[in-house]
Amino acid sequence: ILLRLRRAGLVESTRGAKGGYVLARDPESLTVRDVMAASERQTFELNCESHPVDPDRCGPTASCAIRPVWVTLQKRIDQFLDSVTVADLLQEESKVLEAVSLV
């Protein structure tokens, strides 16, 4: 995971006995979505597009009545994760809860 975060430019690494990892950006500018996208590649997978069971019904160009629901959910999850920063997560739980409930 740290290698993926380093490749995405979110952390920097130093080798050696006193080495380790540090954030490459300010915690205020680093969002939870940035971290998840770097480590997981995406925050929400549309299974029907990535693993279609029936290409005629489940492919990206096929007509599907439920896909707009999943696409909208994906966008809302990403927007929410973009609104929470690593700096927010450094606060006490009650303060984080207040911050995320305002979104």
ABEGO torsion letter per residue (X at the ends): XAAAAAAAGABBBBBEAABEBBBABBAAABBAAAAAAAAAGBABBBAAAABBABAAAABAABBBAAAAAAAAAAAAAAAAAAABBAAAAABBAAAAAAAAAAX
